[in-house]
Amino acid sequence: MAGIWILGENRELTGELLTAGGELAAATGEKISVLLWKDRSRAEEYFALGADEILVLPELPEDVPPEALIPVITGEAKTSQPGLILLPATVRGREMAARVAAGLGTGLCSDAVAVRWNGERKTFEMERLAYGGMAVQKVVFRTAPAMATIPPRTFAPAPEKEGRTGTVRELPGPPPSPVRVVERKKRERTVRDLREARIIVCAGRGIEKQEDLRIARELAEALGGEIACTRPLSEEYHWLPEDLCIGLSGISVKPELYIGLGVSGQVQHITGIRDAKVIAAVNKDENAPIFQTADLGIVGDLYGVVPNLIQEIRKARGQ
């Protein structure tokens, strides 16, 4: 094994991956290399966060897609032979991870929630959720490099350490790509990224009509939080955009406070909120599965409970 590689897609996600990489570097005695392909000016920041080496990927013309960098990454990996490559589990990170793994003829653990080094067996061991969060799958790599994509906020950001430095190395340009980008269209986001929200109010099937979503919105506004929903409200009723759907078929969140309104609490949804610090629920069904997960629960009709909650919250906050 010759080092731990991290793909630096952006500052926040790279900081989280450097936390994971730092723990593994301490266990293996290996160095950490960060591949820069966007934030080319952040080398000094990443040294402070734990990187020992920066591998600068070549800049691409506007009409060349990022996938053109795959041969550069795989070629350098075959030469340097890292023992582990970590990438963020973003849309771009997942795609690049699959292509790099195929190019190296190695395995890939997608959405790993834990990565460990087994010093006795000299293997990397990873864990990922399976069967909608009902089980944890253990993945053991017996070939190198081991590869994994890590979901955002799986690890805390790495702390900065003053005085750290390292080496910077420019990687060669890619071979000619047969693919050209004809046009780029920016996707307009109408909602905030829920993965960044500290407080989330989630609407479930207990909300009877689309106009009644105002109850959830008012509660979220009173708390300074964001509104979200379960899969039926976004995919079946189309009351809210898919960006706000939490669960196995949506996104996973880690808020300080999650409040489910009329959310039954099926395992597909619980998978997406399992890392919330405090889970609260309002549901008129005392046997709803959500209460098995919730830290706080109110059994009652949300149409009567929530307006009272909003009134008390606003009173307490002087609104």
DONULO-597457 format. One record per residue (C-alpha): x, y, z. Coordinates in pm, whole numbers, plus 32768, in hexadecimal, padded with zeros to 4 digits. Example, Ala and Ser with C-alpha at 12.3 -4.5 7.8 and 13.67 -1.06 7.14 Angstrom:
<drenbas>
DRENBA     u     v     w
DRENBA  84CE  7E3E  830C
DRENBA  8557  7F96  82CA
</drenbas>
This chain:
<drenbas>
DRENBA     u     v     w
DRENBA  8000  8000  8000
DRENBA  807D  815A  7FA9
DRENBA  7F99  8260  803D
DRENBA  7E30  82CA  8061
DRENBA  7D90  8397  7F4B
DRENBA  7C6C  8488  7F6D
DRENBA  7BB4  852E  7E4C
DRENBA  7B88  869C  7EA9
DRENBA  7A3F  86FF  7E09
DRENBA  7A00  882B  7EED
DRENBA  7A7D  88BE  8035
DRENBA  796D  8837  811C
DRENBA  7967  86D2  809F
DRENBA  7AE2  86BE  8089
DRENBA  7AFA  872C  81F4
DRENBA  7A15  860D  8258
DRENBA  7AD8  850E  818B
DRENBA  7C1C  858B  8227
DRENBA  7B8F  852F  837B
DRENBA  7B58  83CB  8303
DRENBA  7CA8  83C9  8255
DRENBA  7D59  844F  8389
DRENBA  7CD6  8336  8463
DRENBA  7D43  8234  8364
DRENBA  7E94  82D9  832F
DRENBA  7ED5  82C6  84A5
DRENBA  7E7E  8154  84A2
DRENBA  7F49  80FB  836D
DRENBA  8068  81F1  837E
DRENBA  801E  825E  821A
DRENBA  8018  83BC  8184
DRENBA  7EE0  846E  8101
DRENBA  7ECE  84F8  7FA1
DRENBA  7DB4  85DB  7F2B
DRENBA  7D61  85E9  7DB9
DRENBA  7CF6  8749  7D5E
DRENBA  7C1D  876E  7C2C
DRENBA  7B50  88A4  7C83
DRENBA  7BD9  8969  7DA9
DRENBA  7D39  8983  7D23
DRENBA  7D92  8AA1  7E0F
DRENBA  7D3F  89E4  7F4F
DRENBA  7E85  8924  7F76
DRENBA  7EF1  89DD  80B2
DRENBA  7D98  89AF  814E
DRENBA  7DA2  883A  8114
DRENBA  7EFF  8820  81A8
DRENBA  7E72  88C3  82E3
DRENBA  7D56  87C4  82E4
DRENBA  7E3F  869A  82D5
DRENBA  7EB1  8666  816C
DRENBA  801E  860B  8132
DRENBA  801C  862A  7FB9
DRENBA  7F4B  86E1  7EB5
DRENBA  7F25  8643  7D5E
DRENBA  7EAA  8753  7C75
DRENBA  7DD5  86D0  7B59
DRENBA  7DF5  878B  7A0F
DRENBA  7CFF  889B  79B6
DRENBA  7C11  883B  78A1
DRENBA  7B86  8910  7787
DRENBA  7A1B  8977  77AE
DRENBA  79A8  887D  76A8
DRENBA  7A51  8752  774D
DRENBA  7990  8697  7860
DRENBA  7A34  863C  79AF
DRENBA  7A27  84CD  794D
DRENBA  7B56  8515  7873
DRENBA  7C20  8517  79B6
DRENBA  7BDC  83A6  79F8
DRENBA  7D0A  832B  792C
DRENBA  7DE7  8422  79E8
DRENBA  7D70  83A3  7B3C
DRENBA  7D84  8233  7AE0
DRENBA  7ED8  825E  7A3E
DRENBA  7F69  8309  7B70
DRENBA  7EC7  8206  7C55
DRENBA  7F6B  80EA  7B94
DRENBA  80BA  8197  7BC0
DRENBA  809A  820A  7D2B
DRENBA  7FC7  80E0  7DA0
DRENBA  7EFD  8180  7EBA
DRENBA  7E61  808E  7FAD
DRENBA  7D1B  814D  7FD0
DRENBA  7C5A  824C  7EFF
DRENBA  7B39  8310  7F9C
DRENBA  7A42  83E1  7ED6
DRENBA  790E  84AA  7F41
DRENBA  77C0  8400  7EFF
DRENBA  7744  851A  7E23
DRENBA  76B8  84F2  7CC5
DRENBA  780C  853F  7C2E
DRENBA  78CF  847F  7D37
DRENBA  7804  8341  7D0A
DRENBA  782C  8347  7B92
DRENBA  79A3  8386  7B9F
DRENBA  79D0  827B  7CAB
DRENBA  792A  8171  7BD5
DRENBA  79FD  81CC  7AA6
DRENBA  7B42  81D3  7B6A
DRENBA  7AF4  8084  7C10
DRENBA  7AAE  7FEA  7ABB
DRENBA  7BEF  8079  7A30
DRENBA  7CB9  7FEA  7B50
DRENBA  7C04  7E9D  7B57
DRENBA  7BB4  7EC2  7CC7
DRENBA  7A7D  7EC3  7DA1
DRENBA  79B0  7FE9  7E1D
DRENBA  78E2  800F  7F5A
DRENBA  77D6  8114  7F16
DRENBA  7749  81F0  802C
DRENBA  7830  8166  8139
DRENBA  77D7  81DD  8298
DRENBA  7912  814D  8338
DRENBA  7A71  8103  82BA
DRENBA  7B70  804C  8395
DRENBA  7CC8  7FB4  8377
DRENBA  7CF5  7E51  83F7
DRENBA  7E61  7E4E  845A
DRENBA  7E66  7CD8  849A
DRENBA  7DDD  7C79  8345
DRENBA  7E6D  7DA9  8292
DRENBA  7D1E  7DF4  81EF
DRENBA  7C2F  7F19  81DA
DRENBA  7AD7  7EC8  8262
DRENBA  79A5  7F9A  8219
DRENBA  7838  7FA7  827D
DRENBA  770B  8017  81B6
DRENBA  7595  800A  81F9
DRENBA  74CD  7EFA  814C
DRENBA  735C  7E9C  812B
DRENBA  72E9  8000  8165
DRENBA  73B6  8025  82A0
DRENBA  733C  7EE0  833C
DRENBA  7497  7E48  832C
DRENBA  7604  7EAE  8318
DRENBA  76D6  7E0F  8208
DRENBA  7846  7DD9  824E
DRENBA  7931  7DF6  8124
DRENBA  7A96  7D72  813D
DRENBA  7B94  7DCF  8031
DRENBA  7C9B  7CCC  7FE0
DRENBA  7D14  7D83  7EA9
DRENBA  7DAB  7EDD  7E83
DRENBA  7D52  7FEB  7E6C
DRENBA  7C1E  7FDD  7F47
DRENBA  7B1E  80E1  7EDA
DRENBA  79F0  8181  7F7F
DRENBA  7901  82A1  7F54
DRENBA  78A4  8350  809A
DRENBA  7753  8403  80C6
DRENBA  7762  8570  8133
DRENBA  776C  85AD  82AD
DRENBA  77D2  8448  82FD
DRENBA  7909  84DA  83A1
DRENBA  793D  8624  8454
DRENBA  7A18  8724  839F
DRENBA  7B8C  8700  83E7
DRENBA  7C16  8808  84D8
DRENBA  7D20  88F4  8456
DRENBA  7E84  88CE  84D6
DRENBA  7F71  89F2  84A6
DRENBA  80CA  89BC  841B
DRENBA  807D  8887  834C
DRENBA  8109  887B  81EE
DRENBA  8140  8780  80D9
DRENBA  8197  8750  7F6E
DRENBA  80D9  87B8  7E36
DRENBA  80F3  86F1  7CF7
DRENBA  8057  873E  7BA5
DRENBA  7FC6  8612  7AEE
DRENBA  7FE5  85F4  7972
DRENBA  7ED4  8658  7881
DRENBA  7DCF  855C  7810
DRENBA  7DCC  84AE  76BE
DRENBA  7CE1  8543  75B7
DRENBA  7B74  850B  7612
DRENBA  7A75  84A9  7508
DRENBA  7964  854E  75DA
DRENBA  7916  86C0  75C2
DRENBA  782C  8794  7693
DRENBA  773F  8845  75A6
DRENBA  767F  8914  76A5
DRENBA  766C  8944  781F
DRENBA  752A  89A1  78CD
DRENBA  7531  8A04  7A39
DRENBA  742F  8953  7B0C
DRENBA  736A  8A52  7BCD
DRENBA  7337  89E4  7D34
DRENBA  71EE  8A5A  7DC6
DRENBA  7232  89CB  7F1E
DRENBA  7354  89C0  8010
DRENBA  7428  8887  802D
DRENBA  738B  87CC  8152
DRENBA  74D8  8729  81A8
DRENBA  7545  887B  822C
DRENBA  740C  88C0  82FB
DRENBA  7423  88C6  8477
DRENBA  72A9  88A1  84A8
DRENBA  71BF  87E0  83C5
DRENBA  7044  87C4  83CF
DRENBA  6FD4  869C  82FC
DRENBA  6E74  8673  8274
DRENBA  6DE6  8517  824C
DRENBA  6CA5  8479  81D1
DRENBA  6BF4  84FD  8306
DRENBA  6BE1  8648  824C
DRENBA  6A94  861E  819D
DRENBA  6A9D  8734  8096
DRENBA  6BAE  87EC  7FDD
DRENBA  6B3E  893B  8066
DRENBA  6B68  88B0  81C5
DRENBA  6CE1  88A9  818F
DRENBA  6CD1  8A0C  8213
DRENBA  6CC2  8974  8370
DRENBA  6E13  88D0  8340
DRENBA  6EA0  8A0A  829F
DRENBA  6E2B  8AE5  83BF
DRENBA  6EC7  89FB  84BE
DRENBA  700D  89F4  83FD
DRENBA  700B  8B70  83E3
DRENBA  6FC8  8B97  8558
DRENBA  70F1  8AB5  85A6
DRENBA  71D6  8B4C  849F
DRENBA  71E1  89FF  83E9
DRENBA  7193  8962  8298
DRENBA  7069  889B  821A
DRENBA  7092  8739  818E
DRENBA  6FB1  8616  8134
DRENBA  6F93  849E  8114
DRENBA  6F9C  83EB  7FC3
DRENBA  6E20  83E0  7F83
DRENBA  6E02  855C  7F97
DRENBA  6F14  8597  7E97
DRENBA  6EFC  8469  7DAD
DRENBA  6D8A  840F  7DBC
DRENBA  6CD3  8554  7E0C
DRENBA  6DE0  8640  7D84
DRENBA  6D91  873A  7E96
DRENBA  6F01  8785  7ED3
DRENBA  703C  875E  7DFB
DRENBA  710F  8624  7E0B
DRENBA  722D  86EF  7EA2
DRENBA  7160  86F7  7FE5
DRENBA  711F  8580  7FFA
DRENBA  71CD  84D4  811D
DRENBA  720A  835E  8122
DRENBA  72A3  823C  806A
DRENBA  7227  82BD  7F18
DRENBA  7274  8425  7F76
DRENBA  7385  84C1  804B
DRENBA  7414  847F  81A3
DRENBA  7425  859D  829B
DRENBA  74D1  85E5  83E7
DRENBA  7417  8709  8487
DRENBA  742C  8768  85F4
DRENBA  72B0  874B  8601
DRENBA  71C3  8688  8521
DRENBA  7048  86A2  854D
DRENBA  6F66  85B4  848F
DRENBA  6DFD  8622  845B
DRENBA  6D19  8504  83FC
DRENBA  6E46  842F  83A2
DRENBA  6E05  82BD  83D7
DRENBA  6F76  8268  83F4
DRENBA  6FAE  8150  82FA
DRENBA  7110  80CB  82EE
DRENBA  7152  816E  819C
DRENBA  711C  82C3  823C
DRENBA  71C9  8276  8387
DRENBA  7304  8220  82C2
DRENBA  7316  838D  8259
DRENBA  72F3  8422  83B8
DRENBA  73AA  8325  848F
DRENBA  74CC  8415  84CE
DRENBA  73F5  8539  8546
DRENBA  7456  85A7  86A6
DRENBA  72EC  85C7  871E
DRENBA  71C1  8527  8673
DRENBA  7063  85A1  86CF
DRENBA  6F16  8532  863E
DRENBA  6DA7  858E  863C
DRENBA  6CBA  847B  85D2
DRENBA  6B59  841D  8636
DRENBA  6BAD  82AA  861E
DRENBA  6C54  8244  8764
DRENBA  6CD5  8108  86B9
DRENBA  6D81  81C2  859C
DRENBA  6EE4  813A  8568
DRENBA  6F72  829B  8582
DRENBA  6F42  8291  86FB
DRENBA  7035  816E  8715
DRENBA  7145  8253  868D
DRENBA  70D9  83A3  8719
DRENBA  717C  8441  8849
DRENBA  7043  8513  887F
DRENBA  6EE2  84C8  880D
DRENBA  6D84  8557  881D
DRENBA  6C5B  8474  87DB
DRENBA  6B50  8555  874B
DRENBA  6AB5  85F3  8619
DRENBA  6BC0  86CD  8579
DRENBA  6AB2  87C5  850E
DRENBA  6A75  880E  867E
DRENBA  6BD1  87D8  8709
DRENBA  6CA9  889A  8613
DRENBA  6BF4  89EC  8625
DRENBA  6C1D  89E1  879E
DRENBA  6D8F  898D  8777
DRENBA  6DBD  8AAF  8687
DRENBA  6D11  8B9D  8777
DRENBA  6DE7  8B30  889F
DRENBA  6F2B  8B3D  87D5
DRENBA  6EE1  8C9B  875A
DRENBA  6E88  8D0A  88B7
DRENBA  6FCC  8C79  8944
DRENBA  7097  8D23  8832
DRENBA  6FE0  8E6E  8858
DRENBA  6F54  8E63  86F9
</drenbas>
